[in-house]
Amino acid sequence: MPEKTNRSVHGGWFFLAVVLVGYGMSSLFDWEATAQALDFFMILIRQVFPVLGLVFVLLLVANLLLTPKLIKRYLGKEAGFKGWLGAVGGGILSIGPIYAWYAVLSELKAGGMRTALIATFFCSRAVKLPLLPLMIHYFGLVYTLILCLYLVIFAVINGLVVEKLLPQKTE
Amino acid sequence: MDFNEQCANDEVGHEVKVQRMKTRAANRLAASFKKTMLAFFNVLPIIIGMLLATSLVITVFPDQISDGLFGNGAALDALLGAVIGSIAVGHPLASYLLGGELLGGGVGLVAVTALLVTWVTVGIVQLPAESLMLGGRFAVYRNLVCFGVSIPIAFLTVCTLQLMGMI
């Protein structure tokens, strides 16, 4: 197993342990709030469960169909406009909490997905298609359209800036 | 070898080829499934930890903190909105509700827009999980850039609305 994956495995369990210690400490100070937090956790897990199923299917499809060569072609350096379109579209269409997508993006990154496109994907998630009617209801149609337009433009800028800031890997 | 024998051999050869292809596909599917299960098992403690952390922060973080802090000029309000959005966790719908309430309470649209943008693009609570999966530097830079970008987005959105005579 590569060192990075190993670190991520142990890091994940360590992270969970730290959170559980936090719960333990919180229960010492305010048991009621901790119990409320656990109730809320149960609600969240029920909401996230179907998304996790989708993530599992996407991971399986990615492992089955996407070869590093293919990823590099469509989401790598040479992807060009198609890559940007895929990152922005994917970000807008992706549903569920952001952390559910870390695994998929981590796999794609390992396969050669461009860093700028990963950052763009994350930023594009700010445009929530299913929630647009609600946003329009609260803030108006024109505001929503203008904000979404700027979000998409800045998602690309964001991707380019993040890539520029990160040290380039020699292949 | 007569014609019938040749045909029979071809048929057997074809069947062997099909069988080999099926076996290869089944092996590939099994390998992919195993790899996916491993990746999923690796990410599971992170997701559960994230959900637990989110629940605790939402319960402990009082709503009152966001009230009474604004009103220090558009730039500072935008910065404060962006900070609250970065720390806050939860469904984006909650940001619309909070944003709507803040607007109703007299908070400027620039601050509310900055809050809406950082709510979904910046995640202080998610930072450890993002660092573990995508690298520490990537996670820090991405969140910092998203935070920085949220303020120009907020100003540009409001300026555009003003130029269009909508506000």
Interface residues (C-beta under 8 A of the other chain):
Chain A: T5 R7 S8 V9 G11 G12 W13 F15 L16 V18 V19 L20 G22 Y23 S26 D30 A33 T34 Q36 A37 L38 F40 F41 L44 I45 V48 L52 V55 F56 L59 L60 N63 L64 P97 I98 Y99 A100 Y102 A103 L105 S106 E107 K109 T115 I118 A119 F122 C123 R125 A126 K128 L131 L134 M135 Y138 F139 G140 V142 Y143 I146 L147 Y150 L151 F154 I157 N158 V161 V162 L165 L166 P167
Chain B: R28 L29 S32 F33 K35 T36 A39 F40 N42 V43 L44 P45 I46 I47 I48 G49 M50 L51 L52 A53 T54 S55 L56 I58 T59 V60 P92 L93 Y96 L97 G99 G100 L103 L109 T113 L116 V117 V120 T121 G123 Q126 P128 A129 E130 L132 M133 L134 R137 F138 Y141 R142 V145 C146 V149 P152 I153 L156 T157 T160 L161 M164 M166
